[in-house]
């Protein structure tokens, strides 16, 4: 892959993890908000993990021995 794609993927990954941290810092007041926040966190963390793993794989593939 080229470096532009890796850079864009890195920026997207950082934004996702920032969104995860802001969701974790919110304190839901109602039970419905807790359920919505939990679902949102699951989606964001799954996307963050997939992006992070793909970045790690791309970096490992670019290592020259």
CHARMM internal coordinates of N, CA and C (Angstrom, degrees):
IC EDIT
DIST 1 N 1 CA 1.4583
DIST 1 CA 1 C 1.5341
ANGL 1 N 1 CA 1 C 108.81
DIST 1 C 2 N 1.3065
ANGL 1 CA 1 C 2 N 115.13
DIHE 1 N 1 CA 1 C 2 N 156.02
DIST 2 N 2 CA 1.4591
ANGL 1 C 2 N 2 CA 116.79
DIHE 1 CA 1 C 2 N 2 CA -179.60
DIST 2 CA 2 C 1.5243
ANGL 2 N 2 CA 2 C 111.05
DIHE 1 C 2 N 2 CA 2 C -88.05
DIST 2 C 3 N 1.2987
ANGL 2 CA 2 C 3 N 115.12
DIHE 2 N 2 CA 2 C 3 N 167.61
DIST 3 N 3 CA 1.4574
ANGL 2 C 3 N 3 CA 120.14
DIHE 2 CA 2 C 3 N 3 CA -173.98
DIST 3 CA 3 C 1.5255
ANGL 3 N 3 CA 3 C 112.86
DIHE 2 C 3 N 3 CA 3 C -72.24
DIST 3 C 4 N 1.3238
ANGL 3 CA 3 C 4 N 117.84
DIHE 3 N 3 CA 3 C 4 N -25.16
DIST 4 N 4 CA 1.4624
ANGL 3 C 4 N 4 CA 120.17
DIHE 3 CA 3 C 4 N 4 CA 178.38
DIST 4 CA 4 C 1.5257
ANGL 4 N 4 CA 4 C 110.20
DIHE 3 C 4 N 4 CA 4 C -65.46
DIST 4 C 5 N 1.3282
ANGL 4 CA 4 C 5 N 116.56
DIHE 4 N 4 CA 4 C 5 N -44.75
DIST 5 N 5 CA 1.4631
ANGL 4 C 5 N 5 CA 120.50
DIHE 4 CA 4 C 5 N 5 CA 178.36
DIST 5 CA 5 C 1.5203
ANGL 5 N 5 CA 5 C 110.90
DIHE 4 C 5 N 5 CA 5 C -62.30
DIST 5 C 6 N 1.3246
ANGL 5 CA 5 C 6 N 117.09
DIHE 5 N 5 CA 5 C 6 N -41.93
DIST 6 N 6 CA 1.4567
ANGL 5 C 6 N 6 CA 121.29
DIHE 5 CA 5 C 6 N 6 CA 179.45
DIST 6 CA 6 C 1.5232
ANGL 6 N 6 CA 6 C 110.65
DIHE 5 C 6 N 6 CA 6 C -64.34
DIST 6 C 7 N 1.3142
ANGL 6 CA 6 C 7 N 117.35
DIHE 6 N 6 CA 6 C 7 N -40.44
DIST 7 N 7 CA 1.4604
ANGL 6 C 7 N 7 CA 120.83
DIHE 6 CA 6 C 7 N 7 CA 178.34
DIST 7 CA 7 C 1.5207
ANGL 7 N 7 CA 7 C 112.48
DIHE 6 C 7 N 7 CA 7 C -65.36
DIST 7 C 8 N 1.3201
ANGL 7 CA 7 C 8 N 116.12
DIHE 7 N 7 CA 7 C 8 N -43.60
DIST 8 N 8 CA 1.4668
ANGL 7 C 8 N 8 CA 120.02
DIHE 7 CA 7 C 8 N 8 CA 178.55
DIST 8 CA 8 C 1.5293
ANGL 8 N 8 CA 8 C 110.06
DIHE 7 C 8 N 8 CA 8 C -64.76
DIST 8 C 9 N 1.3261
ANGL 8 CA 8 C 9 N 116.84
DIHE 8 N 8 CA 8 C 9 N -42.01
DIST 9 N 9 CA 1.4590
ANGL 8 C 9 N 9 CA 120.63
DIHE 8 CA 8 C 9 N 9 CA 178.10
DIST 9 CA 9 C 1.5315
ANGL 9 N 9 CA 9 C 110.96
DIHE 8 C 9 N 9 CA 9 C -63.25
DIST 9 C 10 N 1.3166
ANGL 9 CA 9 C 10 N 116.93
DIHE 9 N 9 CA 9 C 10 N -37.04
DIST 10 N 10 CA 1.4566
ANGL 9 C 10 N 10 CA 120.62
DIHE 9 CA 9 C 10 N 10 CA 177.07
DIST 10 CA 10 C 1.5222
ANGL 10 N 10 CA 10 C 112.26
DIHE 9 C 10 N 10 CA 10 C -64.53
DIST 10 C 11 N 1.3190
ANGL 10 CA 10 C 11 N 116.69
DIHE 10 N 10 CA 10 C 11 N -42.03
DIST 11 N 11 CA 1.4669
ANGL 10 C 11 N 11 CA 120.88
DIHE 10 CA 10 C 11 N 11 CA 178.91
DIST 11 CA 11 C 1.5247
ANGL 11 N 11 CA 11 C 110.59
DIHE 10 C 11 N 11 CA 11 C -66.01
DIST 11 C 12 N 1.3299
ANGL 11 CA 11 C 12 N 116.74
DIHE 11 N 11 CA 11 C 12 N -43.04
DIST 12 N 12 CA 1.4680
ANGL 11 C 12 N 12 CA 120.55
DIHE 11 CA 11 C 12 N 12 CA 178.22
DIST 12 CA 12 C 1.5279
ANGL 12 N 12 CA 12 C 110.29
DIHE 11 C 12 N 12 CA 12 C -62.06
DIST 12 C 13 N 1.3207
ANGL 12 CA 12 C 13 N 116.73
DIHE 12 N 12 CA 12 C 13 N -41.13
DIST 13 N 13 CA 1.4566
ANGL 12 C 13 N 13 CA 121.12
DIHE 12 CA 12 C 13 N 13 CA 179.23
DIST 13 CA 13 C 1.5242
ANGL 13 N 13 CA 13 C 111.04
DIHE 12 C 13 N 13 CA 13 C -63.00
DIST 13 C 14 N 1.3136
ANGL 13 CA 13 C 14 N 117.15
DIHE 13 N 13 CA 13 C 14 N -43.06
DIST 14 N 14 CA 1.4703
ANGL 13 C 14 N 14 CA 119.65
DIHE 13 CA 13 C 14 N 14 CA 178.28
DIST 14 CA 14 C 1.5205
ANGL 14 N 14 CA 14 C 111.02
DIHE 13 C 14 N 14 CA 14 C -62.43
DIST 14 C 15 N 1.3227
ANGL 14 CA 14 C 15 N 117.01
DIHE 14 N 14 CA 14 C 15 N -41.18
DIST 15 N 15 CA 1.4669
ANGL 14 C 15 N 15 CA 120.49
DIHE 14 CA 14 C 15 N 15 CA 179.26
DIST 15 CA 15 C 1.5262
ANGL 15 N 15 CA 15 C 110.53
DIHE 14 C 15 N 15 CA 15 C -63.62
DIST 15 C 16 N 1.3194
ANGL 15 CA 15 C 16 N 116.91
DIHE 15 N 15 CA 15 C 16 N -41.32
DIST 16 N 16 CA 1.4669
ANGL 15 C 16 N 16 CA 120.31
DIHE 15 CA 15 C 16 N 16 CA 178.86
DIST 16 CA 16 C 1.5196
ANGL 16 N 16 CA 16 C 110.36
DIHE 15 C 16 N 16 CA 16 C -61.41
DIST 16 C 17 N 1.3385
ANGL 16 CA 16 C 17 N 117.60
DIHE 16 N 16 CA 16 C 17 N -45.78
DIST 17 N 17 CA 1.4606
ANGL 16 C 17 N 17 CA 119.74
DIHE 16 CA 16 C 17 N 17 CA -178.20
DIST 17 CA 17 C 1.5304
ANGL 17 N 17 CA 17 C 111.81
DIHE 16 C 17 N 17 CA 17 C -69.41
DIST 17 C 18 N 1.3222
ANGL 17 CA 17 C 18 N 117.46
DIHE 17 N 17 CA 17 C 18 N -29.82
DIST 18 N 18 CA 1.4717
ANGL 17 C 18 N 18 CA 119.87
DIHE 17 CA 17 C 18 N 18 CA 174.14
DIST 18 CA 18 C 1.5258
ANGL 18 N 18 CA 18 C 109.56
DIHE 17 C 18 N 18 CA 18 C -66.40
DIST 18 C 19 N 1.3365
ANGL 18 CA 18 C 19 N 117.10
DIHE 18 N 18 CA 18 C 19 N -41.07
DIST 19 N 19 CA 1.4616
ANGL 18 C 19 N 19 CA 120.40
DIHE 18 CA 18 C 19 N 19 CA 176.79
DIST 19 CA 19 C 1.5240
ANGL 19 N 19 CA 19 C 111.44
DIHE 18 C 19 N 19 CA 19 C -63.21
DIST 19 C 20 N 1.3309
ANGL 19 CA 19 C 20 N 117.14
DIHE 19 N 19 CA 19 C 20 N -37.29
DIST 20 N 20 CA 1.4649
ANGL 19 C 20 N 20 CA 120.41
DIHE 19 CA 19 C 20 N 20 CA 176.98
DIST 20 CA 20 C 1.5244
ANGL 20 N 20 CA 20 C 110.08
DIHE 19 C 20 N 20 CA 20 C -62.54
DIST 20 C 21 N 1.3031
ANGL 20 CA 20 C 21 N 117.15
DIHE 20 N 20 CA 20 C 21 N -45.07
DIST 21 N 21 CA 1.4652
ANGL 20 C 21 N 21 CA 119.48
DIHE 20 CA 20 C 21 N 21 CA -178.63
DIST 21 CA 21 C 1.5265
ANGL 21 N 21 CA 21 C 112.20
DIHE 20 C 21 N 21 CA 21 C -66.98
DIST 21 C 22 N 1.3390
ANGL 21 CA 21 C 22 N 117.77
DIHE 21 N 21 CA 21 C 22 N -35.25
DIST 22 N 22 CA 1.4662
ANGL 21 C 22 N 22 CA 118.42
DIHE 21 CA 21 C 22 N 22 CA 177.37
DIST 22 CA 22 C 1.5300
ANGL 22 N 22 CA 22 C 110.94
DIHE 21 C 22 N 22 CA 22 C -70.35
DIST 22 C 23 N 1.3289
ANGL 22 CA 22 C 23 N 117.67
DIHE 22 N 22 CA 22 C 23 N -35.27
DIST 23 N 23 CA 1.4647
ANGL 22 C 23 N 23 CA 119.86
DIHE 22 CA 22 C 23 N 23 CA 176.46
DIST 23 CA 23 C 1.5196
ANGL 23 N 23 CA 23 C 110.96
DIHE 22 C 23 N 23 CA 23 C -66.53
DIST 23 C 24 N 1.3191
ANGL 23 CA 23 C 24 N 116.96
DIHE 23 N 23 CA 23 C 24 N -36.30
DIST 24 N 24 CA 1.4578
ANGL 23 C 24 N 24 CA 119.74
DIHE 23 CA 23 C 24 N 24 CA 179.26
DIST 24 CA 24 C 1.5289
ANGL 24 N 24 CA 24 C 112.06
DIHE 23 C 24 N 24 CA 24 C -70.13
DIST 24 C 25 N 1.3177
ANGL 24 CA 24 C 25 N 117.22
DIHE 24 N 24 CA 24 C 25 N -27.80
DIST 25 N 25 CA 1.4645
ANGL 24 C 25 N 25 CA 120.11
DIHE 24 CA 24 C 25 N 25 CA -178.66
DIST 25 CA 25 C 1.5269
ANGL 25 N 25 CA 25 C 112.75
DIHE 24 C 25 N 25 CA 25 C -81.23
DIST 25 C 26 N 1.3411
ANGL 25 CA 25 C 26 N 117.41
DIHE 25 N 25 CA 25 C 26 N -15.76
DIST 26 N 26 CA 1.4607
ANGL 25 C 26 N 26 CA 120.59
DIHE 25 CA 25 C 26 N 26 CA 177.65
DIST 26 CA 26 C 1.5271
ANGL 26 N 26 CA 26 C 109.92
DIHE 25 C 26 N 26 CA 26 C -73.31
DIST 26 C 27 N 1.3161
ANGL 26 CA 26 C 27 N 115.83
DIHE 26 N 26 CA 26 C 27 N 145.06
DIST 27 N 27 CA 1.4612
ANGL 26 C 27 N 27 CA 119.37
DIHE 26 CA 26 C 27 N 27 CA 175.91
DIST 27 CA 27 C 1.5316
ANGL 27 N 27 CA 27 C 108.64
DIHE 26 C 27 N 27 CA 27 C -114.33
DIST 27 C 28 N 1.3252
ANGL 27 CA 27 C 28 N 116.83
DIHE 27 N 27 CA 27 C 28 N 106.86
DIST 28 N 28 CA 1.4634
ANGL 27 C 28 N 28 CA 119.74
DIHE 27 CA 27 C 28 N 28 CA -178.10
DIST 28 CA 28 C 1.5239
ANGL 28 N 28 CA 28 C 111.14
DIHE 27 C 28 N 28 CA 28 C -70.54
DIST 28 C 29 N 1.3026
ANGL 28 CA 28 C 29 N 116.35
DIHE 28 N 28 CA 28 C 29 N 142.10
DIST 29 N 29 CA 1.4553
ANGL 28 C 29 N 29 CA 121.73
DIHE 28 CA 28 C 29 N 29 CA -177.74
DIST 29 CA 29 C 1.5305
ANGL 29 N 29 CA 29 C 111.84
DIHE 28 C 29 N 29 CA 29 C -94.67
DIST 29 C 30 N 1.3151
ANGL 29 CA 29 C 30 N 117.14
DIHE 29 N 29 CA 29 C 30 N -38.17
DIST 30 N 30 CA 1.4561
ANGL 29 C 30 N 30 CA 120.95
DIHE 29 CA 29 C 30 N 30 CA -176.38
DIST 30 CA 30 C 1.5266
ANGL 30 N 30 CA 30 C 110.77
DIHE 29 C 30 N 30 CA 30 C -105.22
DIST 30 C 31 N 1.3173
ANGL 30 CA 30 C 31 N 114.55
DIHE 30 N 30 CA 30 C 31 N 161.87
DIST 31 N 31 CA 1.4534
ANGL 30 C 31 N 31 CA 119.98
DIHE 30 CA 30 C 31 N 31 CA 179.60
DIST 31 CA 31 C 1.5239
ANGL 31 N 31 CA 31 C 111.58
DIHE 30 C 31 N 31 CA 31 C -65.60
DIST 31 C 32 N 1.3421
ANGL 31 CA 31 C 32 N 117.53
DIHE 31 N 31 CA 31 C 32 N -36.10
DIST 32 N 32 CA 1.4610
ANGL 31 C 32 N 32 CA 121.22
DIHE 31 CA 31 C 32 N 32 CA 179.00
DIST 32 CA 32 C 1.5258
ANGL 32 N 32 CA 32 C 110.75
DIHE 31 C 32 N 32 CA 32 C -65.23
DIST 32 C 33 N 1.3301
ANGL 32 CA 32 C 33 N 116.42
DIHE 32 N 32 CA 32 C 33 N -38.39
DIST 33 N 33 CA 1.4664
ANGL 32 C 33 N 33 CA 120.10
DIHE 32 CA 32 C 33 N 33 CA 178.43
DIST 33 CA 33 C 1.5239
ANGL 33 N 33 CA 33 C 110.86
DIHE 32 C 33 N 33 CA 33 C -65.59
DIST 33 C 34 N 1.3341
ANGL 33 CA 33 C 34 N 116.60
DIHE 33 N 33 CA 33 C 34 N -36.65
DIST 34 N 34 CA 1.4663
ANGL 33 C 34 N 34 CA 119.39
DIHE 33 CA 33 C 34 N 34 CA 178.32
DIST 34 CA 34 C 1.5210
ANGL 34 N 34 CA 34 C 111.10
DIHE 33 C 34 N 34 CA 34 C -62.44
DIST 34 C 35 N 1.3371
ANGL 34 CA 34 C 35 N 115.93
DIHE 34 N 34 CA 34 C 35 N -42.24
DIST 35 N 35 CA 1.4538
ANGL 34 C 35 N 35 CA 120.28
DIHE 34 CA 34 C 35 N 35 CA -179.88
DIST 35 CA 35 C 1.5309
ANGL 35 N 35 CA 35 C 110.94
DIHE 34 C 35 N 35 CA 35 C -66.40
DIST 35 C 36 N 1.3330
ANGL 35 CA 35 C 36 N 116.85
DIHE 35 N 35 CA 35 C 36 N -42.30
DIST 36 N 36 CA 1.4652
ANGL 35 C 36 N 36 CA 120.49
DIHE 35 CA 35 C 36 N 36 CA 178.10
DIST 36 CA 36 C 1.5216
ANGL 36 N 36 CA 36 C 111.30
DIHE 35 C 36 N 36 CA 36 C -64.97
DIST 36 C 37 N 1.3328
ANGL 36 CA 36 C 37 N 116.90
DIHE 36 N 36 CA 36 C 37 N -41.69
DIST 37 N 37 CA 1.4617
ANGL 36 C 37 N 37 CA 120.34
DIHE 36 CA 36 C 37 N 37 CA 178.71
DIST 37 CA 37 C 1.5190
ANGL 37 N 37 CA 37 C 111.13
DIHE 36 C 37 N 37 CA 37 C -64.25
DIST 37 C 38 N 1.3234
ANGL 37 CA 37 C 38 N 116.62
DIHE 37 N 37 CA 37 C 38 N -38.62
DIST 38 N 38 CA 1.4660
ANGL 37 C 38 N 38 CA 120.37
DIHE 37 CA 37 C 38 N 38 CA 179.83
DIST 38 CA 38 C 1.5254
ANGL 38 N 38 CA 38 C 110.28
DIHE 37 C 38 N 38 CA 38 C -64.73
DIST 38 C 39 N 1.3330
ANGL 38 CA 38 C 39 N 116.62
DIHE 38 N 38 CA 38 C 39 N -43.38
DIST 39 N 39 CA 1.4620
ANGL 38 C 39 N 39 CA 119.85
DIHE 38 CA 38 C 39 N 39 CA 178.56
DIST 39 CA 39 C 1.5239
ANGL 39 N 39 CA 39 C 111.26
DIHE 38 C 39 N 39 CA 39 C -64.16
DIST 39 C 40 N 1.3260
ANGL 39 CA 39 C 40 N 115.75
DIHE 39 N 39 CA 39 C 40 N -43.00
DIST 40 N 40 CA 1.4600
ANGL 39 C 40 N 40 CA 120.10
DIHE 39 CA 39 C 40 N 40 CA 179.72
DIST 40 CA 40 C 1.5243
ANGL 40 N 40 CA 40 C 110.68
DIHE 39 C 40 N 40 CA 40 C -63.00
DIST 40 C 41 N 1.3374
ANGL 40 CA 40 C 41 N 116.31
DIHE 40 N 40 CA 40 C 41 N -40.69
DIST 41 N 41 CA 1.4586
ANGL 40 C 41 N 41 CA 120.02
DIHE 40 CA 40 C 41 N 41 CA 178.75
DIST 41 CA 41 C 1.5226
ANGL 41 N 41 CA 41 C 111.66
DIHE 40 C 41 N 41 CA 41 C -64.90
DIST 41 C 42 N 1.3079
ANGL 41 CA 41 C 42 N 117.20
DIHE 41 N 41 CA 41 C 42 N -39.84
DIST 42 N 42 CA 1.4651
ANGL 41 C 42 N 42 CA 119.83
DIHE 41 CA 41 C 42 N 42 CA 179.13
DIST 42 CA 42 C 1.5194
ANGL 42 N 42 CA 42 C 110.79
DIHE 41 C 42 N 42 CA 42 C -62.58
DIST 42 C 43 N 1.3343
ANGL 42 CA 42 C 43 N 116.46
DIHE 42 N 42 CA 42 C 43 N -43.73
DIST 43 N 43 CA 1.4665
ANGL 42 C 43 N 43 CA 120.21
DIHE 42 CA 42 C 43 N 43 CA 179.59
DIST 43 CA 43 C 1.5248
ANGL 43 N 43 CA 43 C 110.53
DIHE 42 C 43 N 43 CA 43 C -65.77
DIST 43 C 44 N 1.3343
ANGL 43 CA 43 C 44 N 116.99
DIHE 43 N 43 CA 43 C 44 N -46.81
DIST 44 N 44 CA 1.4650
ANGL 43 C 44 N 44 CA 120.11
DIHE 43 CA 43 C 44 N 44 CA -178.31
DIST 44 CA 44 C 1.5224
ANGL 44 N 44 CA 44 C 111.79
DIHE 43 C 44 N 44 CA 44 C -64.87
DIST 44 C 45 N 1.3259
ANGL 44 CA 44 C 45 N 117.54
DIHE 44 N 44 CA 44 C 45 N -41.58
DIST 45 N 45 CA 1.4610
ANGL 44 C 45 N 45 CA 119.60
DIHE 44 CA 44 C 45 N 45 CA -179.55
DIST 45 CA 45 C 1.5232
ANGL 45 N 45 CA 45 C 111.28
DIHE 44 C 45 N 45 CA 45 C -68.88
DIST 45 C 46 N 1.3230
ANGL 45 CA 45 C 46 N 117.31
DIHE 45 N 45 CA 45 C 46 N -35.60
DIST 46 N 46 CA 1.4682
ANGL 45 C 46 N 46 CA 119.45
DIHE 45 CA 45 C 46 N 46 CA 176.87
DIST 46 CA 46 C 1.5225
ANGL 46 N 46 CA 46 C 110.48
DIHE 45 C 46 N 46 CA 46 C -64.58
DIST 46 C 47 N 1.3248
ANGL 46 CA 46 C 47 N 116.38
DIHE 46 N 46 CA 46 C 47 N -44.90
DIST 47 N 47 CA 1.4671
ANGL 46 C 47 N 47 CA 119.93
DIHE 46 CA 46 C 47 N 47 CA 178.48
DIST 47 CA 47 C 1.5288
ANGL 47 N 47 CA 47 C 110.75
DIHE 46 C 47 N 47 CA 47 C -64.33
DIST 47 C 48 N 1.3184
ANGL 47 CA 47 C 48 N 116.43
DIHE 47 N 47 CA 47 C 48 N -40.01
DIST 48 N 48 CA 1.4643
ANGL 47 C 48 N 48 CA 120.22
DIHE 47 CA 47 C 48 N 48 CA 178.46
DIST 48 CA 48 C 1.5115
ANGL 48 N 48 CA 48 C 112.58
DIHE 47 C 48 N 48 CA 48 C -63.50
DIST 48 C 49 N 1.3280
ANGL 48 CA 48 C 49 N 116.20
DIHE 48 N 48 CA 48 C 49 N -40.48
DIST 49 N 49 CA 1.4625
ANGL 48 C 49 N 49 CA 119.64
DIHE 48 CA 48 C 49 N 49 CA 179.46
DIST 49 CA 49 C 1.5261
ANGL 49 N 49 CA 49 C 111.29
DIHE 48 C 49 N 49 CA 49 C -67.03
DIST 49 C 50 N 1.3253
ANGL 49 CA 49 C 50 N 116.82
DIHE 49 N 49 CA 49 C 50 N -42.60
DIST 50 N 50 CA 1.4704
ANGL 49 C 50 N 50 CA 120.11
DIHE 49 CA 49 C 50 N 50 CA 179.52
DIST 50 CA 50 C 1.5255
ANGL 50 N 50 CA 50 C 110.33
DIHE 49 C 50 N 50 CA 50 C -62.66
DIST 50 C 51 N 1.3281
ANGL 50 CA 50 C 51 N 116.70
DIHE 50 N 50 CA 50 C 51 N -44.89
DIST 51 N 51 CA 1.4707
ANGL 50 C 51 N 51 CA 120.10
DIHE 50 CA 50 C 51 N 51 CA 179.25
DIST 51 CA 51 C 1.5267
ANGL 51 N 51 CA 51 C 111.50
DIHE 50 C 51 N 51 CA 51 C -64.88
DIST 51 C 52 N 1.3265
ANGL 51 CA 51 C 52 N 116.96
DIHE 51 N 51 CA 51 C 52 N -42.00
DIST 52 N 52 CA 1.4587
ANGL 51 C 52 N 52 CA 120.33
DIHE 51 CA 51 C 52 N 52 CA -179.67
DIST 52 CA 52 C 1.5262
ANGL 52 N 52 CA 52 C 111.38
DIHE 51 C 52 N 52 CA 52 C -64.72
DIST 52 C 53 N 1.3149
ANGL 52 CA 52 C 53 N 116.65
DIHE 52 N 52 CA 52 C 53 N -43.56
DIST 53 N 53 CA 1.4628
ANGL 52 C 53 N 53 CA 119.91
DIHE 52 CA 52 C 53 N 53 CA 179.14
DIST 53 CA 53 C 1.5231
ANGL 53 N 53 CA 53 C 110.93
DIHE 52 C 53 N 53 CA 53 C -64.30
DIST 53 C 54 N 1.3341
ANGL 53 CA 53 C 54 N 116.56
DIHE 53 N 53 CA 53 C 54 N -39.31
DIST 54 N 54 CA 1.4676
ANGL 53 C 54 N 54 CA 118.32
DIHE 53 CA 53 C 54 N 54 CA 179.49
DIST 54 CA 54 C 1.5293
ANGL 54 N 54 CA 54 C 111.38
DIHE 53 C 54 N 54 CA 54 C -67.46
DIST 54 C 55 N 1.3264
ANGL 54 CA 54 C 55 N 117.69
DIHE 54 N 54 CA 54 C 55 N -36.20
DIST 55 N 55 CA 1.4703
ANGL 54 C 55 N 55 CA 120.16
DIHE 54 CA 54 C 55 N 55 CA 176.33
DIST 55 CA 55 C 1.5210
ANGL 55 N 55 CA 55 C 110.60
DIHE 54 C 55 N 55 CA 55 C -64.48
DIST 55 C 56 N 1.3263
ANGL 55 CA 55 C 56 N 116.48
DIHE 55 N 55 CA 55 C 56 N -43.05
DIST 56 N 56 CA 1.4727
ANGL 55 C 56 N 56 CA 119.85
DIHE 55 CA 55 C 56 N 56 CA 179.08
DIST 56 CA 56 C 1.5197
ANGL 56 N 56 CA 56 C 110.46
DIHE 55 C 56 N 56 CA 56 C -61.60
DIST 56 C 57 N 1.3282
ANGL 56 CA 56 C 57 N 117.45
DIHE 56 N 56 CA 56 C 57 N -43.35
DIST 57 N 57 CA 1.4684
ANGL 56 C 57 N 57 CA 120.91
DIHE 56 CA 56 C 57 N 57 CA 179.05
DIST 57 CA 57 C 1.5245
ANGL 57 N 57 CA 57 C 110.07
DIHE 56 C 57 N 57 CA 57 C -62.87
DIST 57 C 58 N 1.3332
ANGL 57 CA 57 C 58 N 117.22
DIHE 57 N 57 CA 57 C 58 N -43.25
DIST 58 N 58 CA 1.4705
ANGL 57 C 58 N 58 CA 119.85
DIHE 57 CA 57 C 58 N 58 CA 178.96
DIST 58 CA 58 C 1.5252
ANGL 58 N 58 CA 58 C 111.29
DIHE 57 C 58 N 58 CA 58 C -62.08
DIST 58 C 59 N 1.3302
ANGL 58 CA 58 C 59 N 116.93
DIHE 58 N 58 CA 58 C 59 N -41.34
DIST 59 N 59 CA 1.4588
ANGL 58 C 59 N 59 CA 119.16
DIHE 58 CA 58 C 59 N 59 CA 179.36
DIST 59 CA 59 C 1.5204
ANGL 59 N 59 CA 59 C 111.79
DIHE 58 C 59 N 59 CA 59 C -67.78
DIST 59 C 60 N 1.3229
ANGL 59 CA 59 C 60 N 117.77
DIHE 59 N 59 CA 59 C 60 N -38.70
DIST 60 N 60 CA 1.4643
ANGL 59 C 60 N 60 CA 120.30
DIHE 59 CA 59 C 60 N 60 CA 178.49
DIST 60 CA 60 C 1.5255
ANGL 60 N 60 CA 60 C 110.73
DIHE 59 C 60 N 60 CA 60 C -65.64
DIST 60 C 61 N 1.3262
ANGL 60 CA 60 C 61 N 117.04
DIHE 60 N 60 CA 60 C 61 N -37.25
DIST 61 N 61 CA 1.4645
ANGL 60 C 61 N 61 CA 119.80
DIHE 60 CA 60 C 61 N 61 CA 178.65
DIST 61 CA 61 C 1.5192
ANGL 61 N 61 CA 61 C 111.99
DIHE 60 C 61 N 61 CA 61 C -67.40
DIST 61 C 62 N 1.3380
ANGL 61 CA 61 C 62 N 117.16
DIHE 61 N 61 CA 61 C 62 N -27.34
DIST 62 N 62 CA 1.4662
ANGL 61 C 62 N 62 CA 120.42
DIHE 61 CA 61 C 62 N 62 CA -178.14
DIST 62 CA 62 C 1.5222
ANGL 62 N 62 CA 62 C 113.56
DIHE 61 C 62 N 62 CA 62 C -86.86
DIST 62 C 63 N 1.3355
ANGL 62 CA 62 C 63 N 117.29
DIHE 62 N 62 CA 62 C 63 N -4.93
DIST 63 N 63 CA 1.4734
ANGL 62 C 63 N 63 CA 119.38
DIHE 62 CA 62 C 63 N 63 CA 178.32
DIST 63 CA 63 C 1.5258
ANGL 63 N 63 CA 63 C 108.41
DIHE 62 C 63 N 63 CA 63 C -70.07
DIST 63 C 64 N 1.3105
ANGL 63 CA 63 C 64 N 115.10
DIHE 63 N 63 CA 63 C 64 N 131.48
DIST 64 N 64 CA 1.4473
ANGL 63 C 64 N 64 CA 119.98
DIHE 63 CA 63 C 64 N 64 CA 178.55
DIST 64 CA 64 C 1.5271
ANGL 64 N 64 CA 64 C 108.73
DIHE 63 C 64 N 64 CA 64 C -107.03
DIST 64 C 65 N 1.3227
ANGL 64 CA 64 C 65 N 114.73
DIHE 64 N 64 CA 64 C 65 N 125.10
DIST 65 N 65 CA 1.4668
ANGL 64 C 65 N 65 CA 120.05
DIHE 64 CA 64 C 65 N 65 CA -176.76
DIST 65 CA 65 C 1.4981
ANGL 65 N 65 CA 65 C 110.77
DIHE 64 C 65 N 65 CA 65 C -91.96
END
COOR INIT
IC SEED 1 N 1 CA 1 C
IC BUILD
